Amino acid sequence: MKGGTIQINWHDTKPVLACDFHPISALLATAGADFDIKLWATVSGIDQKKAPGVTYHSNLSYHSSAVNTLRFSPSGEQLASGADGGELILWKSHTTDAGEVWKFLKSLVFHRKDVLDLQWSSDGAYIISGSVDNLCIIWDANKCSVHQILDGHFHYVQGVAWDPLEKYAASFSSDRTCRIYINKHTKTKGVEKTNYVCQHVVSKAESQMTDESKSIRSHLFHDETLPSFFRRLAWSPDGSFLLVPAGSHKSTPTSEPVNTAYIFSRKDLSRPALMLPGASKPIVAVRFCPQRFHLLGTNESSFFKLPYRLIFAVATLNSLYIYDTESVQPIVIAAGVHYAAITDIAWSPAGNYLALSSQDGYCTLLEFDNQELGLPIPEEKKVVSDANKSPVLPDVVEENKTIDKNNKTANVDSGKERVENSEKEKGENNKDGEEASSPSTREPPSKPAKRRITPMAID
């Protein structure tokens, strides 16, 4: 692995607030507080045994305020960007004699305040956005109009994510709740219409006191004092898991909270199934690598029971952890790479580049050598799940386990937790007194794990 913070003038020394890779060409798009979007071509450093770099490609200027988020459509034909003041813009790619050119297509008008995050549906038909006006809006990308308004949050919506199987959507707010929506198709005049209804509101966990006579409720997430505008959550590319940042976990009612990210299994999105503690700073963004990899077969103690390996990145305010679903420890650790808060994470479509953006005005680019992360599974051989069914995942996560620093399993304390669902879908049989096991934990080690990729800090 090669990489580091690239010392170029990304956005006129202003904060870089978002980044994303084009799904076909792998151009890197960055958005900044200078009101602009810039496109960059990556330059490999593997052959020269040096850090990778970027070269300027083009500039997209139309926004009149800081651009907080941007995402390419799955086909790569469009780009959506959200900015302060409620600006949400669609850009479209055009092929000319001079090459590919991006042009303004349409403004999506409804948000009254800053747009902080957005995500395309996997078919490119819809966009979900979250804003400082406390709203989530689902947009019809073809009609460029509002399709549905989700107004359940009571504070800024700082993260949104769309299930790649298009059955669920998720939103995350500084009101300390993560909302899970389920697609309830409705028919109007014989035409089926997409309609998302809130199924779970994940907010608190209840733990028993040591004497088992009392219980205490504690919040699962940081409050609005979290020093970041973003809580970027993400679904795994197969839809098996939802990874949620900004977690704050108390192992016992009297213990100090620790920073964590929670992993929710598709089989039960009402409560966390796994947690990733150990970060010294709050976690603000997570992102899955779009590529899947063959199993290494070196670790049978993995919590995940998948026929392939998934890799995901977790960014705190000042550091980066990279995990895979076959190990219990991070496979890469990069710390102290920026002077200000990290704002976003992006993986290239082949998984060979990982980009970080930061409020210090710079980006970090990591490059992985051929098969350094593992042997990729070709596109046609990937396991594909029906959009109306859960993936075939026997025993997705082993419950009631934690990981010690010697990579051995041990039982969690006997106290049980119950995740509070303050709003439930009608017809569900979840009872108020139903208890759930404590989420399992995966704790970063005190020493780097001896894996093919050596955990490292980048100066």
C-alpha positions as CSV (number, residue, x, y, z in Angstrom):
1,M,0.0,0.0,0.0
2,K,1.2,3.5,-0.9
3,G,-0.3,6.8,-0.1
4,G,-0.5,10.0,1.8
5,T,-1.9,13.5,1.8
6,I,-1.5,15.1,-1.6
7,Q,-0.1,18.6,-1.2
8,I,-1.9,20.4,-4.1
9,N,-4.3,23.2,-4.2
10,W,-7.6,21.2,-4.2
11,H,-10.1,23.9,-3.6
12,D,-8.3,27.2,-3.2
13,T,-7.1,26.0,0.3
14,K,-10.8,25.9,1.4
15,P,-12.2,22.8,3.2
16,V,-12.8,19.7,1.0
17,L,-16.3,18.5,2.1
18,A,-17.0,15.5,-0.1
19,C,-15.4,13.1,-2.6
20,D,-16.6,10.3,-4.9
21,F,-15.2,8.1,-7.7
22,H,-16.9,7.8,-11.1
23,P,-18.2,4.1,-11.3
24,I,-16.8,3.6,-14.8
25,S,-13.9,6.0,-15.5
26,A,-12.7,6.2,-11.9
27,L,-12.3,10.0,-12.1
28,L,-12.3,11.4,-8.6
29,A,-14.8,14.2,-7.9
30,T,-14.2,16.5,-4.9
31,A,-16.5,19.2,-3.5
32,G,-15.4,22.2,-1.5
33,A,-16.2,25.3,0.4
34,D,-15.0,27.3,-2.6
35,F,-18.5,26.6,-4.2
36,D,-16.9,24.3,-6.9
37,I,-16.7,20.7,-7.9
38,K,-13.5,19.5,-9.4
39,L,-12.7,16.3,-11.3
40,W,-9.3,14.6,-11.0
41,A,-7.6,11.7,-12.7
42,T,-5.6,9.4,-10.5
43,V,-1.9,8.7,-11.2
44,S,-0.5,5.4,-10.0
45,G,2.7,5.3,-8.0
46,I,3.1,1.6,-7.8
47,D,5.5,1.1,-10.7
48,Q,7.7,4.0,-9.5
49,K,7.4,2.8,-5.9
50,K,6.0,6.1,-4.7
51,A,2.8,7.6,-3.4
52,P,-0.1,8.0,-5.9
53,G,-1.1,11.4,-7.2
54,V,-3.8,13.1,-9.1
55,T,-4.0,15.4,-12.1
56,Y,-6.6,18.1,-12.7
57,H,-9.3,17.1,-15.2
58,S,-12.1,19.7,-15.2
59,N,-14.2,22.0,-13.1
60,L,-17.9,22.2,-12.5
61,S,-19.1,25.7,-11.4
62,Y,-22.7,26.6,-10.7
63,H,-23.3,26.4,-7.0
64,S,-23.5,29.7,-5.1
65,S,-22.4,28.3,-1.8
66,A,-20.3,25.6,-0.2
67,V,-20.8,22.1,-1.7
68,N,-21.3,19.6,1.1
69,T,-22.0,16.3,-0.7
70,L,-21.8,14.8,-4.2
71,R,-22.4,11.3,-5.6
72,F,-22.3,9.8,-9.1
73,S,-25.3,7.9,-10.4
74,P,-24.8,4.1,-10.7
75,S,-24.6,4.3,-14.5
76,G,-22.1,7.2,-14.3
77,E,-24.2,9.3,-16.6
78,Q,-25.2,11.9,-13.9
79,L,-23.8,13.5,-10.8
80,A,-25.8,14.9,-8.0
81,S,-24.4,17.6,-5.6
82,G,-25.9,19.3,-2.6
83,A,-24.8,22.6,-1.0
84,D,-25.6,25.2,1.6
85,G,-28.9,27.0,1.3
86,G,-30.7,23.9,0.0
87,E,-29.1,23.8,-3.4
88,L,-29.3,20.4,-5.0
89,I,-28.1,20.1,-8.6
90,L,-28.0,17.4,-11.2
91,W,-25.1,17.3,-13.7
92,K,-25.1,15.2,-16.9
93,S,-22.2,13.8,-18.9
94,H,-21.9,14.6,-22.6
95,T,-19.4,13.1,-25.1
96,T,-17.8,15.7,-27.4
97,D,-14.8,15.7,-29.8
98,A,-12.7,17.0,-26.9
99,G,-13.8,14.2,-24.6
100,E,-16.3,13.9,-21.8
101,V,-17.8,17.1,-20.6
102,W,-20.1,17.6,-17.6
103,K,-22.9,20.2,-17.9
104,F,-25.6,21.5,-15.6
105,L,-28.9,19.6,-16.0
106,K,-31.4,20.6,-13.4
107,S,-31.9,22.2,-10.0
108,L,-34.0,20.2,-7.5
109,V,-35.8,22.7,-5.4
110,F,-37.4,22.1,-2.0
111,H,-34.9,22.0,0.8
112,R,-34.9,25.3,2.7
113,K,-31.5,24.8,4.3
114,D,-28.1,23.2,3.8
115,V,-28.1,19.8,2.1
116,L,-25.6,17.6,4.0
117,D,-25.8,14.2,2.3
118,L,-27.4,12.4,-0.6
119,Q,-27.5,8.9,-2.2
120,W,-28.7,7.4,-5.5
121,S,-30.9,4.3,-5.6
122,S,-29.2,1.4,-7.2
123,D,-31.3,1.7,-10.4
124,G,-30.6,5.4,-10.6
125,A,-34.3,6.3,-10.6
126,Y,-34.4,8.1,-7.3
127,I,-32.2,10.2,-5.0
128,I,-32.5,10.6,-1.2
129,S,-31.2,13.7,0.4
130,G,-30.8,14.9,4.0
131,S,-30.7,18.5,5.2
132,V,-30.4,21.0,8.0
133,D,-34.1,21.6,7.6
134,N,-34.6,18.2,9.4
135,L,-36.1,16.6,6.2
136,C,-35.2,13.6,4.1
137,I,-36.5,14.0,0.6
138,I,-36.8,11.2,-2.0
139,W,-36.5,12.7,-5.5
140,D,-37.6,11.3,-8.8
141,A,-34.4,11.6,-10.8
142,N,-36.1,11.3,-14.2
143,K,-38.8,13.8,-13.5
144,C,-36.5,16.0,-11.4
145,S,-39.3,16.4,-8.8
146,V,-40.1,15.6,-5.2
147,H,-41.4,12.0,-4.9
148,Q,-41.8,11.7,-1.1
149,I,-40.9,13.8,2.0
150,L,-39.8,12.0,5.2
151,D,-40.2,14.4,8.1
152,G,-39.7,12.3,11.2
153,H,-36.4,13.8,12.4
154,F,-36.2,16.6,15.0
155,H,-32.7,17.9,14.1
156,Y,-30.3,18.0,11.2
157,V,-30.2,15.0,8.9
158,Q,-26.5,14.4,8.4
159,G,-26.5,11.1,6.6
160,V,-28.6,9.0,4.2
161,A,-28.2,5.6,2.6
162,W,-30.1,3.5,0.2
163,D,-30.3,-0.3,0.4
164,P,-28.8,-1.7,-2.9
165,L,-31.7,-4.2,-3.0
166,E,-34.0,-1.2,-2.9
167,K,-36.2,-2.6,0.0
168,Y,-34.9,-0.2,2.7
169,A,-33.5,3.3,3.1
170,A,-31.9,4.8,6.2
171,S,-31.3,8.3,7.6
172,F,-29.2,9.5,10.5
173,S,-29.7,12.7,12.4
174,S,-28.1,14.7,15.2
175,D,-31.3,14.1,17.1
176,R,-29.4,10.8,18.0
177,T,-31.7,8.5,16.0
178,C,-31.2,6.3,13.0
179,R,-34.4,5.8,11.0
180,I,-34.9,2.7,8.9
181,Y,-37.6,3.0,6.2
182,I,-39.2,0.0,4.3
183,N,-40.5,0.2,0.8
184,K,-44.3,-0.3,0.8
185,H,-45.3,-0.4,-2.8
186,T,-48.7,1.2,-3.4
187,K,-50.9,1.2,-6.5
188,T,-52.5,4.3,-7.9
189,K,-54.7,3.8,-11.0
190,G,-53.0,0.5,-11.6
191,V,-49.5,2.0,-11.5
192,E,-47.2,0.7,-8.7
193,K,-45.6,3.5,-6.8
194,T,-42.6,3.5,-4.5
195,N,-43.5,4.5,-0.9
196,Y,-41.1,4.4,2.0
197,V,-42.6,4.0,5.5
198,C,-40.6,4.3,8.8
199,Q,-40.1,0.8,10.2
200,H,-37.6,1.4,13.0
201,V,-36.3,4.3,15.0
202,V,-33.1,3.2,16.7
203,S,-32.1,5.4,19.5
204,K,-31.3,3.9,22.9
205,A,-30.2,0.7,24.6
206,E,-31.4,-0.5,28.0
207,S,-28.9,-2.3,30.3
208,Q,-29.5,-4.0,33.6
209,M,-27.6,-2.8,36.6
210,T,-25.4,-5.3,38.4
211,D,-28.0,-6.0,41.1
212,E,-30.6,-6.7,38.3
213,S,-33.1,-4.7,40.1
214,K,-32.8,-1.5,38.1
215,S,-32.1,-0.7,34.5
216,I,-30.8,2.3,32.7
217,R,-31.2,3.6,29.2
218,S,-28.3,5.1,27.3
219,H,-28.1,6.7,23.9
220,L,-26.5,4.7,21.1
221,F,-25.3,7.8,19.3
222,H,-23.5,11.1,19.9
223,D,-25.6,14.2,20.3
224,E,-25.5,17.5,18.3
225,T,-22.2,18.5,19.9
226,L,-20.4,16.1,17.7
227,P,-17.8,18.3,15.9
228,S,-18.8,17.4,12.4
229,F,-21.5,18.3,9.9
230,F,-21.6,14.7,8.7
231,R,-22.7,11.3,9.9
232,R,-22.3,9.3,6.6
233,L,-23.6,5.8,7.0
234,A,-23.5,3.1,4.3
235,W,-25.0,-0.2,3.2
236,S,-22.8,-3.1,2.2
237,P,-22.8,-3.7,-1.6
238,D,-24.8,-6.9,-1.2
239,G,-27.3,-5.3,1.2
240,S,-26.4,-7.7,4.0
241,F,-25.3,-5.0,6.5
242,L,-25.9,-1.4,7.4
243,L,-22.9,0.4,8.9
244,V,-23.7,3.4,11.1
245,P,-21.1,5.9,12.5
246,A,-21.1,8.3,15.4
247,G,-21.8,5.6,17.9
248,S,-21.4,6.0,21.7
249,H,-21.5,2.7,23.6
250,K,-21.5,2.0,27.4
251,S,-20.6,-1.6,28.2
252,T,-22.1,-1.1,31.7
253,P,-24.4,1.7,33.1
254,T,-21.5,3.1,35.1
255,S,-18.8,2.9,32.5
256,E,-17.5,5.7,30.4
257,P,-18.9,5.8,26.8
258,V,-16.6,4.7,24.0
259,N,-16.6,5.8,20.4
260,T,-17.9,3.1,18.0
261,A,-19.6,2.3,14.7
262,Y,-22.6,-0.1,14.7
263,I,-23.2,-2.9,12.2
264,F,-26.9,-3.8,11.7
265,S,-27.8,-7.1,10.1
266,R,-30.4,-7.1,7.4
267,K,-32.2,-9.9,9.3
268,D,-32.9,-7.5,12.2
269,L,-32.5,-3.8,11.5
270,S,-34.1,-2.8,14.9
271,R,-30.9,-3.2,16.8
272,P,-27.1,-3.3,16.3
273,A,-25.6,-6.8,15.8
274,L,-21.9,-5.8,16.1
275,M,-19.9,-2.8,17.2
276,L,-16.4,-1.5,16.4
277,P,-15.0,0.2,19.5
278,G,-11.6,1.5,20.2
279,A,-11.5,4.8,18.3
280,S,-10.1,7.7,20.3
281,K,-12.3,10.2,18.3
282,P,-15.9,10.0,17.1
283,I,-16.5,8.1,13.9
284,V,-18.0,10.5,11.2
285,A,-18.0,8.5,8.0
286,V,-18.0,4.9,6.7
287,R,-17.9,3.4,3.2
288,F,-17.8,-0.1,1.7
289,C,-15.5,-1.1,-1.1
290,P,-17.7,-1.9,-4.1
291,Q,-15.5,-4.9,-5.0
292,R,-16.0,-8.3,-3.4
293,F,-13.1,-10.6,-2.8
294,H,-12.5,-14.4,-2.4
295,L,-12.2,-15.7,1.1
296,L,-8.7,-16.1,2.4
297,G,-9.7,-19.0,4.6
298,T,-7.2,-17.9,7.3
299,N,-9.6,-17.0,10.1
300,E,-12.5,-19.2,11.1
301,S,-13.4,-17.0,14.1
302,S,-15.0,-14.3,12.0
303,F,-18.3,-13.0,13.1
304,F,-19.5,-12.7,9.5
305,K,-20.7,-15.8,7.7
306,L,-20.4,-14.8,4.1
307,P,-19.3,-16.7,1.0
308,Y,-17.0,-13.8,0.1
309,R,-15.0,-11.0,1.8
310,L,-16.3,-7.4,2.0
311,I,-13.9,-4.6,2.9
312,F,-15.0,-1.3,4.5
313,A,-13.4,1.9,5.7
314,V,-14.2,3.7,9.0
315,A,-13.1,7.3,9.4
316,T,-12.9,9.1,12.7
317,L,-12.3,12.8,13.0
318,N,-8.5,12.2,12.6
319,S,-7.8,8.6,11.6
320,L,-8.8,5.8,9.3
321,Y,-9.5,2.1,9.9
322,I,-10.0,-0.5,7.2
323,Y,-11.7,-3.8,8.1
324,D,-12.7,-6.9,6.2
325,T,-15.5,-9.4,7.1
326,E,-13.1,-12.3,7.5
327,S,-11.0,-10.9,10.3
328,V,-11.6,-9.5,13.7
329,Q,-9.0,-6.7,13.6
330,P,-8.5,-3.8,11.2
331,I,-6.2,-4.6,8.3
332,V,-5.1,-1.0,7.9
333,I,-4.7,1.8,10.4
334,A,-3.8,5.3,9.2
335,A,-3.6,8.0,11.9
336,G,-2.6,11.7,11.9
337,V,-3.1,12.2,8.2
338,H,-4.9,15.5,8.5
339,Y,-4.8,18.6,10.7
340,A,-8.6,19.1,10.6
341,A,-11.6,16.8,10.6
342,I,-12.1,14.1,7.9
343,T,-15.3,14.7,6.0
344,D,-15.8,11.9,3.5
345,I,-14.5,8.5,2.1
346,A,-14.6,7.2,-1.4
347,W,-13.5,3.9,-3.0
348,S,-12.6,3.5,-6.7
349,P,-14.8,1.0,-8.5
350,A,-12.0,-1.6,-8.6
351,G,-11.1,-1.0,-5.0
352,N,-7.5,-0.1,-5.8
353,Y,-7.8,3.5,-4.6
354,L,-9.3,5.0,-1.4
355,A,-9.7,8.7,-1.0
356,L,-10.3,10.8,2.2
357,S,-11.3,14.5,2.2
358,S,-10.8,16.9,5.0
359,Q,-11.7,20.3,6.3
360,D,-7.9,21.2,6.3
361,G,-8.3,21.7,2.5
362,Y,-6.4,18.5,1.4
363,C,-7.2,14.9,0.5
364,T,-5.4,11.7,1.2
365,L,-5.1,9.0,-1.5
366,L,-4.2,5.4,-0.8
367,E,-3.3,3.0,-3.5
368,F,-3.3,-0.8,-3.1
369,D,-1.1,-3.0,-5.2
370,N,-2.6,-5.8,-7.4
371,Q,-4.4,-8.3,-5.2
372,E,-3.1,-6.6,-2.1
373,L,-6.6,-6.6,-0.6
374,G,-7.3,-10.0,-2.0
375,L,-8.4,-11.8,-5.1
376,P,-11.4,-9.9,-6.6
377,I,-14.6,-11.9,-7.6
378,P,-15.4,-11.1,-11.3
379,E,-18.7,-9.2,-11.7
380,E,-20.5,-12.1,-13.4
381,K,-19.7,-14.5,-10.5
382,K,-20.9,-12.3,-7.7
383,V,-23.7,-13.6,-5.5
384,V,-26.8,-11.8,-6.5
385,S,-29.8,-11.6,-4.1
386,D,-33.4,-11.1,-5.0
387,A,-34.5,-7.5,-4.2
388,N,-37.5,-8.9,-2.3
389,K,-35.5,-11.4,-0.2
390,S,-32.7,-11.2,2.3
391,P,-29.3,-12.5,1.2
392,V,-28.6,-16.1,2.1
393,L,-26.6,-15.5,5.2
394,P,-26.7,-18.4,7.7
395,D,-25.8,-17.1,11.1
396,V,-24.7,-13.7,9.8
397,V,-23.3,-12.6,13.2
398,E,-22.5,-14.6,16.3
399,E,-24.3,-13.0,19.2
400,N,-23.0,-12.4,22.8
401,K,-19.4,-12.4,21.9
402,T,-16.6,-9.9,22.1
403,I,-13.0,-9.9,20.9
404,D,-10.1,-9.5,23.2
405,K,-6.7,-8.1,22.1
406,N,-5.2,-11.6,21.6
407,N,-7.8,-12.4,18.9
408,K,-9.7,-14.8,21.2
409,T,-13.4,-14.9,21.9
410,A,-14.9,-14.3,25.3
411,N,-18.3,-13.9,26.7
412,V,-19.9,-10.5,27.1
413,D,-21.1,-9.4,30.5
414,S,-24.4,-11.0,31.4
415,G,-26.4,-7.7,31.2
416,K,-28.9,-7.6,28.3
417,E,-29.7,-4.7,26.1
418,R,-32.9,-3.6,24.4
419,V,-32.8,-1.2,21.5
420,E,-35.6,1.2,21.8
421,N,-37.8,1.5,18.7
422,S,-39.8,4.6,19.3
423,E,-41.8,4.2,16.1
424,K,-42.8,0.8,14.7
425,E,-44.6,-0.3,11.6
426,K,-48.2,-1.3,12.2
427,G,-48.7,-5.0,12.4
428,E,-45.3,-5.8,13.8
429,N,-45.3,-8.0,16.9
430,N,-42.3,-6.5,18.7
431,K,-43.3,-5.9,22.3
432,D,-42.1,-3.2,24.5
433,G,-40.6,-5.6,26.9
434,E,-38.8,-7.7,24.4
435,E,-35.0,-7.9,25.2
436,A,-32.1,-8.2,22.7
437,S,-28.6,-9.4,23.3
438,S,-25.8,-6.9,23.5
439,P,-24.2,-6.1,20.2
440,S,-21.0,-8.0,19.6
441,T,-17.7,-6.1,19.5
442,R,-14.7,-6.0,17.3
443,E,-11.9,-4.0,19.0
444,P,-8.9,-2.6,17.2
445,P,-5.8,-4.2,18.6
446,S,-3.1,-2.4,20.6
447,K,-0.6,-3.8,18.1
448,P,-1.0,-4.2,14.3
449,A,-2.4,-7.5,13.2
450,K,0.1,-9.6,11.3
451,R,-1.7,-9.7,8.0
452,R,-0.5,-9.4,4.5
453,I,-1.3,-5.7,4.7
454,T,0.5,-4.3,7.6
455,P,-1.4,-1.7,9.7
456,M,0.5,1.6,9.4
457,A,0.4,5.3,10.2
458,I,1.1,7.7,7.4
459,D,3.2,10.7,8.3
